Amino acid sequence: MLRSDRYTFAGFLKVLHIRKGEGTDTPIPGAEDPAHARPPGQATEAAAPRGAGDVAPAAPARGAQHLEMHEAVGKGQNGVRCAMPDDAAVDGPKEAAAAAGDDDDDARRVEGAEDVEKDVREVVVVLAETGLRADGCSEERETWGKKIDFLLSVIGFAVDLANVWRFPYLCYKNGGGAFLIPYVLFLVIAGMPLFYMELALGQFNRQGAASVWKICPLFKGVGYTVILIALYVGFYYNVIIAWSLHYLFSSFTGDLPWTHCNNSWNTPNCTEYHSPSSTRPPRGLHTKYAKYKSTPSAEYYERGVLHLQDSSGLNNLGLPRWQLTICLFVVLLILYFSLWKGIRTSGKVVWITATMPYVVLTVLLVRGVTLPGAMDGIYEYLNVDLRRLRQLSVWIDAATQIFFSLGAGFGVLIAFSSYNKFNNNCYKDALITSSINCVTSFFSGFVIFSLLGYMAKKHDVPIDDVATDGAGLVFIIYPEAIATLPGASMWAIIFFIMLLTLGIDSAMGGMEAVITGLIDDFPILKRHREKFTLLVAVGTFLVALVCVTNGGIYVFTILDNFAAGTSILFGVLIEAIGVAWFYGVDRFSEDIEQMMGFKPGLYWRLCWKFVSPCFLLFVVVASIVNAKPLSYDEYQFPDWANTVGWGIAISSMMLVPVYAIYKVISIPGTFREKIAYAITPEKEYPLVKQGQIRQFKMQHWLSI
């Protein structure tokens, strides 16, 4: 069939012979549970055993076989009927060959199987192109209102707090401009290919992170792994947004509370910054200014916001702080009303949350470069030290940063792209969004280091003494710098609005990955999306309460280090292997060609099959080798806390082997048949009945 004919409604009817409200009630294998197609080898009530004297029917003609396949019609949830290959159509060539007893039956069986495979793929593709789900043929899947809604959602998720508080410091620490060499290299050979792979995977299959693995059911545990990781991340990531909201509320006061030592939480050692010497750490202590704990901004963060002075550690967490509890509740309320109607609401919210950070960064940069010492800070940020490239730690930092910055592996990209139109050019989307993400990281470095240069000059200390990353940068150093500017309250409001929007759209992506992943896998939840979204939001809020207690920062640190560290790297490694090796790069490339009309180039196929898995293996090993016992400032976590942390990481990773074992055991038949069905796409189960198992042939593993 001509591709152009397939895109018309007439062409759709021509291929599928579907008439609304007509057709037989022949059940589709696996239609009783759209998310889990039944292996054809498993007995059903409708399958009557053939007696010994029964004669196999003659093989239908090619045209009759084609029509018979299209007339196997099942009822969708909303009365929409869709065609799938029925067992008779698929078994025709095989059974006819057996009945004929002809010497050429093997050749005819293979030829017939190839024809059937072509029909199977054609039907599935046409269903997807017309917006109908191929897995049981339920209602039409919702799509983004506008293409820009999707792009802003992806950009908003990928561009998060780490772009502001981590990349600039890593760049400065690892040789300035020299750090861009490994960073861009890993972006091109691993980051973009993984980004492209996930967008294409979700768009073609139109499913969330779990049910997308109908392409290779053995790996469905990977989907559950990334969903659980996304849920874990929500437990603590929303707390960062709550801190930002707390600071935002405090910025509306006439006198910023982190500018003086007259607050109830301040210690006698608190020193206000009026002169270069007044805030300099006592000589002989060898303490970096960024780590100096007696500035008003440092004491406000640790004593005024976190209340660390009321906790001695994990054995004394205390009760949730009411101020942070309210902020956390507001954050979850925003997330709920942004997601309760799906992409219809979230696609509009990102117009604000994804664009606001760029406006604020630009405004802050314009203000920052006019300050004394700003150019010194920017020079240190970009100063090229190629000697640092000899150190393995620089390459490890670049690899981990590019991976976590793009956000592959959290199930978000798969969820977002599953709502795209089938023919959307996700290749161009991958290039645009991943490039914007990395450019944003680089751009934010100018904003941060212009202010750090100003701080260094103001306090007469080297840049190295004020440069830091993480929460210390955005909640201590940067607020302190803002407080010294004319109109400090206005600048503080602008800055914390940026942090709030950066966090909100990233949190929206993580929660959407959980919701889409589960409602696609359990269709009953789809009819109750609003209630299920509320359940996820309330559950996240209740668990996150432990992170807003007096000692909540210690629980936060455990989650931050173990919830999405080695476990997410492991999950994406298995995902890359499942797609590139078991499903097959050649088959995956054909899927992309059916969507966009062109196959991925050799470069992308080589990256998917070899480079990306090797890159991920390198990062996984590096993360394990570099793992250190947990600590926060001067507090050393007990051994049991590290054990709990690794337990959290393993709890998500173990879903991969556990589900694989369950899948193999649950499939009836011989061990060979179990493996065959477990590693074959569900839409090709009829071919397994014929013994046409691509993964059992060497050509499958060698093809690119």
C-alpha positions in Angstrom: 0.0 0.0 0.0 1.2 3.5 -0.8 2.1 5.5 2.3 0.1 8.5 1.1 -3.1 6.3 0.9 -2.6 5.1 4.4 -2.9 8.6 5.8 -6.4 9.2 4.5 -9.6 8.0 6.2 -10.6 6.3 3.0 -7.3 4.5 3.0 -7.8 3.5 6.6 -11.2 1.9 5.8 -9.7 0.3 2.7 -7.1 -1.5 4.8 -9.0 -2.4 7.9 -12.5 -2.9 6.5 -13.9 -1.4 9.7 -17.5 -0.2 10.0 -18.5 1.5 13.2 -21.1 -0.7 15.0 -20.6 -3.6 12.6 -18.4 -6.7 12.5 -18.1 -9.9 14.3 -17.5 -10.4 18.0 -14.4 -12.6 17.5 -12.2 -11.9 20.5 -8.7 -10.6 20.0 -6.1 -12.7 21.7 -5.3 -10.8 24.9 -8.1 -8.3 24.4 -9.6 -9.1 27.7 -6.6 -7.3 29.2 -5.3 -4.8 26.7 -2.1 -4.2 28.6 -1.2 -7.9 28.7 -1.7 -9.8 25.4 -2.3 -13.5 25.9 0.4 -15.7 24.3 -1.4 -17.7 21.6 -0.1 -20.9 23.1 -2.2 -20.3 26.2 -5.6 -22.1 26.1 -8.8 -20.0 26.0 -12.4 -21.1 26.2 -13.0 -20.3 22.5 -10.2 -22.5 21.4 -11.7 -26.0 20.9 -9.1 -28.8 20.6 -8.9 -30.5 17.2 -9.8 -34.1 17.1 -7.4 -36.7 15.7 -9.6 -37.2 12.7 -10.1 -33.6 11.9 -8.7 -32.4 8.6 -6.8 -29.2 8.6 -8.5 -26.6 6.4 -6.9 -25.7 3.1 -4.8 -22.6 3.1 -6.8 -19.6 2.0 -5.7 -17.6 -1.0 -3.5 -14.6 -0.3 -6.4 -12.1 -0.8 -8.8 -14.2 1.3 -6.2 -14.5 4.0 -5.7 -10.8 4.0 -9.5 -10.2 4.3 -9.8 -12.8 7.0 -7.2 -11.1 9.1 -9.0 -7.7 8.8 -12.3 -9.2 9.7 -11.1 -10.4 13.1 -12.8 -7.5 15.0 -12.9 -6.8 18.7 -15.0 -4.3 20.6 -13.2 -1.3 22.1 -14.3 0.4 25.3 -16.2 3.1 23.5 -17.6 1.0 20.7 -14.7 1.5 18.4 -13.7 -1.6 16.6 -10.3 -2.4 15.4 -8.7 -5.1 13.4 -6.1 -7.5 14.6 -4.8 -10.7 13.1 -6.9 -13.7 14.2 -5.3 -17.1 14.9 -6.9 -18.6 11.8 -5.3 -16.2 9.5 -2.0 -16.6 11.0 -2.2 -20.4 11.3 -3.3 -20.8 7.7 0.1 -21.1 6.0 1.4 -23.4 8.7 -1.6 -25.8 8.8 -2.1 -25.9 5.1 1.5 -26.9 4.6 1.1 -29.7 7.1 -2.0 -31.0 5.4 -0.5 -30.9 1.9 2.4 -33.1 2.9 4.3 -31.5 0.1 8.1 -31.5 -0.2 8.0 -27.7 -0.5 6.0 -27.1 2.7 8.9 -25.5 4.5 9.4 -22.9 1.8 5.7 -22.2 1.6 5.4 -21.9 5.4 8.2 -19.4 5.6 6.8 -17.4 2.6 3.3 -17.4 4.3 4.8 -16.4 7.6 6.5 -13.5 5.9 3.3 -12.4 4.3 1.5 -12.6 7.6 4.2 -10.6 9.4 3.9 -7.9 6.8 0.1 -7.8 7.4 0.5 -7.8 11.1 2.9 -4.8 11.1 0.7 -3.0 8.5 -2.4 -3.3 10.6 -0.6 -2.2 13.8 0.9 0.8 12.0 -2.4 1.9 10.5 -4.1 1.7 13.9 -1.4 3.8 15.4 -1.4 6.3 12.6 -5.2 6.9 12.9 -5.0 7.4 16.7 -6.4 4.1 17.8 -4.5 2.0 20.3 -3.0 -1.1 18.9 -3.1 -3.0 22.2 -6.7 -4.1 22.4 -8.2 -1.2 20.5 -9.6 1.1 23.1 -10.5 4.7 22.8 -8.5 7.2 20.9 -5.5 8.4 22.9 -5.4 12.1 23.8 -2.8 14.2 22.0 -1.2 17.5 22.8 -3.3 20.5 21.9 -0.3 22.2 20.2 3.2 21.0 19.3 4.7 23.8 21.4 2.9 22.3 24.5 4.9 19.1 24.1 8.2 20.9 23.5 7.7 23.2 26.5 6.8 20.3 28.7 10.0 18.4 27.7 12.2 21.5 28.1 10.5 22.4 31.4 11.2 18.9 32.7 14.8 18.7 31.5 15.8 22.2 32.6 15.6 22.0 36.4 17.4 23.2 39.5 20.5 21.2 38.6 21.1 23.4 35.5 21.5 26.3 37.8 23.1 25.0 40.9 25.3 22.1 39.6 26.5 22.6 36.1 28.2 26.0 36.6 30.1 24.7 39.6 31.2 21.5 37.8 32.4 23.6 34.9 34.4 25.9 37.1 35.8 23.0 39.2 36.8 20.8 36.2 38.8 23.2 34.1 36.4 25.9 33.1 35.9 25.8 29.3 37.8 22.6 29.1 34.9 20.8 30.8 32.8 21.5 27.8 34.9 19.1 25.7 33.8 15.9 27.6 30.4 17.4 28.3 29.6 18.0 24.6 31.2 14.7 23.6 28.9 12.7 25.9 26.0 14.8 24.8 26.5 13.8 21.2 27.4 10.1 21.6 25.1 9.2 24.5 22.8 11.9 25.7 21.1 12.8 22.4 20.8 9.1 21.3 19.1 8.1 24.6 16.9 11.2 24.5 15.9 10.4 20.9 15.3 6.7 21.7 12.9 7.4 24.5 10.9 10.0 22.5 10.5 7.5 19.6 9.7 4.6 21.9 6.9 6.4 23.6 5.5 8.0 20.4 5.4 4.8 18.4 3.8 2.6 21.1 1.6 5.4 22.6 2.0 3.9 26.0 3.6 4.8 29.4 6.9 3.5 30.8 5.5 0.1 31.8 3.1 -1.0 29.1 5.5 0.3 26.4 7.4 -2.9 27.0 4.9 -4.9 25.0 7.8 -4.7 22.5 9.7 -7.1 24.8 7.6 -8.3 27.8 10.6 -9.7 29.5 11.8 -6.2 30.2 8.6 -4.8 31.6 10.2 -4.7 35.0 12.3 -1.8 33.8 9.1 0.2 33.4 8.1 -0.5 36.9 11.6 0.4 38.1 11.6 3.9 36.5 8.0 4.5 37.7 9.0 3.7 41.3 12.2 5.8 41.0 10.1 8.8 39.8 7.8 8.3 42.8 10.8 8.2 45.1 12.2 11.4 43.6 8.9 13.2 44.2 9.2 12.4 48.0 12.2 14.8 48.3 12.3 16.9 45.2 9.0 18.7 46.2 10.7 19.6 49.4 13.2 21.7 47.5 10.3 23.5 45.8 8.8 24.0 49.3 12.0 25.7 50.5 11.9 28.0 47.5 8.3 28.9 48.2 9.2 29.6 51.8 12.0 31.9 50.7 9.6 33.6 48.2 7.1 34.3 51.0 9.9 35.7 53.1 11.0 38.0 50.2 7.8 40.0 50.5 8.8 41.3 53.9 10.3 44.8 54.0 13.4 43.5 55.7 14.9 40.3 54.2 15.4 38.0 57.2 18.8 36.7 56.0 20.4 40.1 56.0 20.9 40.6 59.7 21.6 38.8 63.0 18.6 40.1 65.0 16.4 37.1 64.5 15.5 34.6 67.2 17.4 31.8 65.5 20.7 33.7 65.2 23.7 32.6 67.3 26.1 34.9 69.2 28.6 34.1 66.4 26.5 35.5 63.7 28.4 38.3 61.8 26.7 40.7 59.5 28.4 41.5 56.2 29.1 45.3 56.3 32.8 45.2 55.5 35.2 42.8 53.9 36.7 41.9 57.2 33.5 41.4 59.1 32.4 38.3 57.2 35.8 36.7 56.6 36.3 33.4 58.5 38.8 33.7 61.4 42.3 33.2 60.1 43.8 29.8 60.8 40.5 27.9 60.4 41.1 27.4 56.7 37.3 27.6 56.1 36.0 28.5 52.7 33.6 31.5 52.8 30.9 29.4 51.2 31.2 26.9 54.1 31.3 29.6 56.8 28.3 29.0 59.0 28.0 32.3 60.9 26.7 34.6 58.1 23.0 35.7 58.4 22.1 33.8 55.2 23.7 30.6 56.4 22.0 30.8 59.8 18.7 31.6 58.2 18.9 28.5 55.9 20.0 26.0 58.5 18.5 27.5 61.7 15.6 29.6 60.5 14.2 27.4 57.7 15.5 23.9 58.5 15.8 24.2 62.3 18.8 21.9 62.4 19.6 23.2 65.9 16.6 21.3 67.2 17.8 17.9 65.9 20.9 15.9 66.7 20.5 13.5 63.8 18.4 10.7 62.5 17.6 9.5 66.0 15.9 12.9 66.7 13.9 14.1 63.7 11.2 15.9 65.6 7.8 17.0 64.2 7.2 18.6 60.8 7.7 22.4 60.7 4.3 24.0 60.2 5.7 26.7 57.9 7.4 24.2 55.6 4.3 21.9 55.8 2.1 24.7 54.5 4.6 25.4 51.7 4.8 21.7 50.8 1.0 21.5 50.7 0.8 24.4 48.4 3.4 22.8 46.1 1.4 19.5 45.9 -1.8 21.5 45.3 -0.2 23.3 42.4 1.0 19.9 41.0 -2.4 18.3 41.4 -4.4 21.0 39.6 -1.7 21.1 36.9 -2.0 17.4 36.2 -5.6 16.3 37.2 -6.9 16.7 33.6 -3.7 15.3 32.0 -2.0 17.1 29.2 -5.0 19.4 28.7 -4.0 21.3 31.9 -0.3 20.6 32.1 0.2 21.7 28.5 -1.0 25.1 29.5 0.8 25.5 32.8 4.2 25.0 31.1 3.7 28.1 29.1 4.5 29.9 32.3 6.7 27.5 34.2 9.0 26.6 31.3 9.4 30.2 30.0 9.7 32.2 33.2 13.2 30.9 34.1 14.6 32.2 30.8 13.1 35.7 31.4 14.5 35.7 35.0 17.9 34.4 34.0 18.2 37.1 31.4 17.2 39.8 33.8 19.6 38.6 36.4 22.4 38.4 33.9 21.9 41.9 32.8 22.0 43.1 36.4 24.9 40.8 37.3 27.3 41.9 34.6 27.0 45.5 35.7 28.3 44.7 39.2 32.0 45.2 40.2 33.9 42.0 40.0 31.4 40.3 37.7 33.9 39.9 34.8 36.4 38.3 37.2 33.8 35.7 38.0 32.9 35.0 34.4 36.6 34.7 33.5 37.1 32.1 36.2 34.0 30.3 34.9 35.4 30.0 31.4 39.1 29.9 32.2 40.4 26.9 30.1 42.6 24.4 31.9 43.2 21.5 29.6 45.4 19.7 32.1 42.3 18.8 34.1 41.1 16.6 31.2 43.8 14.1 32.3 41.8 13.4 35.4 39.2 10.6 35.3 37.0 12.5 37.7 36.4 15.2 35.1 35.1 12.7 32.6 32.9 11.0 35.3 31.4 14.4 36.3 30.7 15.2 32.6 29.1 11.8 32.0 26.9 11.9 35.1 25.9 15.5 34.6 24.8 15.1 30.9 22.8 12.0 31.9 20.9 13.5 34.8 20.5 16.9 33.1 18.7 15.4 30.1 16.4 13.3 32.3 16.4 10.1 30.4 15.3 7.1 32.3 12.7 8.6 34.5 9.8 7.6 32.2 8.9 11.2 31.6 10.1 11.4 28.0 8.2 8.2 27.2 5.1 9.5 28.9 5.2 12.9 27.2 5.9 11.5 23.7 3.2 8.9 24.0 0.7 11.8 23.6 2.2 13.0 20.4 0.6 12.5 17.0 1.9 9.3 15.3 3.7 11.2 12.5 5.3 13.8 14.7 9.0 14.4 13.9 10.4 13.3 17.3 13.9 13.3 15.8 13.9 17.1 15.4 12.3 17.4 18.8 15.1 15.4 20.4 17.8 17.6 18.8 16.0 20.8 19.7 15.1 20.1 23.3 18.4 18.4 24.3 20.4 21.2 22.8 18.3 23.9 24.6 18.8 22.1 27.9 22.6 22.1 27.5 22.7 25.7 26.3 20.6 26.7 29.3 23.1 25.1 31.6 25.9 27.0 30.0 24.0 30.2 30.0 23.1 29.9 33.7 26.8 29.8 34.5 27.2 33.4 33.4 24.4 34.4 35.7 25.8 32.5 38.7 29.4 33.5 38.3 28.8 37.2 37.6 27.2 37.3 41.1 30.0 35.1 42.6 32.6 37.4 41.1 30.8 40.3 42.8 30.7 38.5 46.1 34.4 37.6 46.0 35.3 41.2 45.3 32.9 42.6 47.9 34.4 40.3 50.7 37.9 40.4 49.4 38.2 36.6 49.0 39.2 34.4 46.0 36.4 33.1 43.8 37.2 29.6 45.0 36.0 30.7 48.5 32.5 31.6 47.4 32.0 29.0 44.7 29.9 26.1 45.7 27.0 24.0 44.3 23.7 22.6 45.5 21.5 24.1 48.1 24.4 26.1 49.5 24.5 28.1 46.3 20.9 29.0 45.8 19.8 29.2 49.4 22.9 30.8 51.1 25.4 32.4 48.7 23.0 33.8 46.0 20.4 35.2 48.5 23.3 36.9 50.3 24.5 38.5 47.1 21.0 39.7 46.2 20.6 41.2 49.7 23.4 43.6 49.0 21.8 45.1 45.9 19.5 48.1 45.8 15.9 46.9 45.7 17.0 43.6 47.3 13.4 42.4 48.0 12.5 42.8 44.3 15.5 40.8 43.1 14.9 38.1 45.7 11.3 37.7 44.6 12.4 37.4 41.0 15.1 34.8 41.8 12.9 32.6 43.9 10.1 32.7 41.4 12.6 31.3 39.0 13.6 28.5 41.4 9.9 27.8 42.0 9.1 27.5 38.3 12.2 25.4 37.6 11.1 23.0 40.2 7.4 22.9 39.4 7.6 21.8 35.8 10.3 19.1 36.6 8.1 17.8 39.4 5.1 17.8 37.0 7.1 15.6 34.6 8.0 13.1 37.3 4.4 12.8 38.6 3.1 12.5 35.1 5.4 9.6 34.4 4.0 7.8 37.4 0.4 8.6 36.5 0.6 7.8 32.8 2.8 4.7 33.4 0.2 3.2 35.8 -3.1 4.2 34.1 -1.8 2.8 30.8 -0.8 -0.5 32.5 -4.1 -0.7 34.5 -6.8 0.7 32.3 -9.4 0.8 35.1 -7.4 3.8 36.5 -7.9 5.8 33.3 -11.6 6.3 34.1 -10.6 7.8 37.5 -7.6 9.8 36.5 -8.6 12.8 38.8 -8.9 10.5 41.8 -5.8 8.6 41.1 -3.8 11.9 40.6 -5.1 13.0 44.0 -4.0 9.7 45.5 -0.5 10.1 44.2 -0.3 13.8 45.3 -1.6 13.0 48.8 0.7 10.0 49.1 3.7 12.1 48.0 2.8 14.8 50.5 2.5 12.4 53.5 5.8 10.7 52.8 7.5 14.1 52.2 6.4 15.3 55.6 9.4 13.5 57.1 11.7 15.7 55.1 10.3 18.9 56.6 10.9 17.9 60.2 13.7 19.5 62.3 16.0 16.7 61.2 14.4 16.2 57.8 17.5 17.3 55.9 19.1 14.0 57.0 16.2 12.0 55.4 16.4 14.3 52.4 20.1 13.5 52.0 19.5 9.7 52.1 16.8 10.0 49.4 18.8 12.4 47.3 21.8 10.1 47.2 20.0 6.7 46.8 16.6 7.2 45.3 17.8 8.1 41.8 21.5 7.4 41.7 22.9 4.1 40.7 19.3 2.7 40.4 18.3 5.1 37.6 21.6 4.4 35.8 21.0 0.7 36.0 17.4 1.1 34.8 18.4 3.0 31.7 21.2 0.6 30.9 18.7 -2.3 30.9 16.3 -0.2 28.9 19.0 0.5 26.2 19.9 -3.2 26.1 16.2 -4.2 25.8 15.5 -1.8 22.9 18.7 -2.1 21.0 19.5 -5.8 21.4 16.3 -7.7 22.2 13.7 -5.7 20.3 16.4 -4.9 17.8 17.8 -1.7 16.3 16.6 -2.7 12.9 13.1 -3.3 14.1 13.2 0.0 16.1 14.5 1.8 13.0 11.6 0.4 11.0 9.2 1.8 13.6 10.7 5.2 13.3 10.5 5.0 9.5 6.8 4.2 9.7 6.3 7.3 11.9 8.4 9.8 10.0 9.1 8.4 6.6 12.9 8.0 7.1 15.2 5.6 8.9 17.6 6.8 11.5 21.1 7.1 10.1 23.9 4.6 10.8 25.4 6.9 13.4 22.2 6.7 15.6 21.9 3.0 15.2 25.5 2.4 16.2 25.1 4.7 19.2 21.9 2.8 20.3 23.5 -0.6 19.9 27.0 0.0 21.2 28.0 3.4 22.4 25.0 4.2 24.6 25.1 0.9 26.5 28.9 1.2 27.0 28.5 4.8 28.2 25.8 3.7 30.7 27.9 0.8 31.9 30.8 3.2 32.5 28.6 5.6 34.5 27.1 2.8 36.5 30.5 1.4 37.5 31.8 4.9 38.2 28.9 5.6 40.5 29.5 2.4 42.5 33.2 2.9 42.7 32.9 6.5 43.8 30.2 5.8 46.4 31.1 7.1 49.8 29.5 6.9 53.2 26.8 9.5 53.7 27.5 12.8 55.5 25.9 16.2 55.8 28.2 19.0 56.8 29.9 17.6 60.0 27.3 15.0 60.7 28.3 11.4 59.8 25.4 9.1 59.1 25.3 5.8 61.0 26.0 2.6 59.1 22.3 1.6 59.2 21.4 4.8 57.4 23.7 3.8 54.5 22.1 0.3 54.5 18.7 1.8 54.3 19.8 4.0 51.4 21.1 1.0 49.5 17.9 -0.8 50.3 15.9 2.0 48.7 18.1 1.8 45.6 17.8 -2.0 45.4 14.0 -2.0 46.0 13.6 -0.4 42.5 16.4 -2.3 40.7 15.1 -5.7 41.9 11.9 -5.2 39.9 13.8 -5.9 36.7 14.8 -9.5 37.5 11.7 -10.2 39.6 9.3 -9.4 36.8 11.4 -11.2 34.3 11.3 -14.4 36.3 7.5 -13.9 36.9 6.9 -13.4 33.2 8.8 -16.6 32.2 7.1 -18.7 34.8 3.6 -17.4 34.0 3.8 -18.3 30.2 2.7 -21.9 29.5 4.7 -24.2 27.3 8.2 -25.5 27.1 11.2 -23.4 28.3 12.0 -22.5 24.7 8.4 -21.3 24.2 8.4 -19.4 27.4 11.6 -17.5 26.4 10.2 -17.0 22.8 7.0 -15.3 24.0 8.9 -13.3 26.7 11.3 -11.7 24.3 8.9 -11.3 21.3 6.7 -8.2 20.8 3.2 -9.0 21.7 1.9 -8.0 18.2 4.1 -10.8 16.7 2.9 -13.6 19.0 1.2 -15.3 16.0 4.6 -15.6 14.4 5.9 -17.4 17.5 3.2 -20.1 16.9 4.7 -20.7 13.5 8.2 -20.9 14.9 9.3 -17.7 13.3 11.3 -16.2 16.2 13.6 -13.5 15.1 15.6 -13.4 18.4 16.5 -17.1 17.9 18.4 -16.2 14.7 22.0 -14.8 14.6 20.9 -12.3 12.0 18.8 -10.5 14.6 21.7 -9.9 17.0 24.1 -8.8 14.2 21.8 -6.5 12.4 22.1 -2.7 12.8 
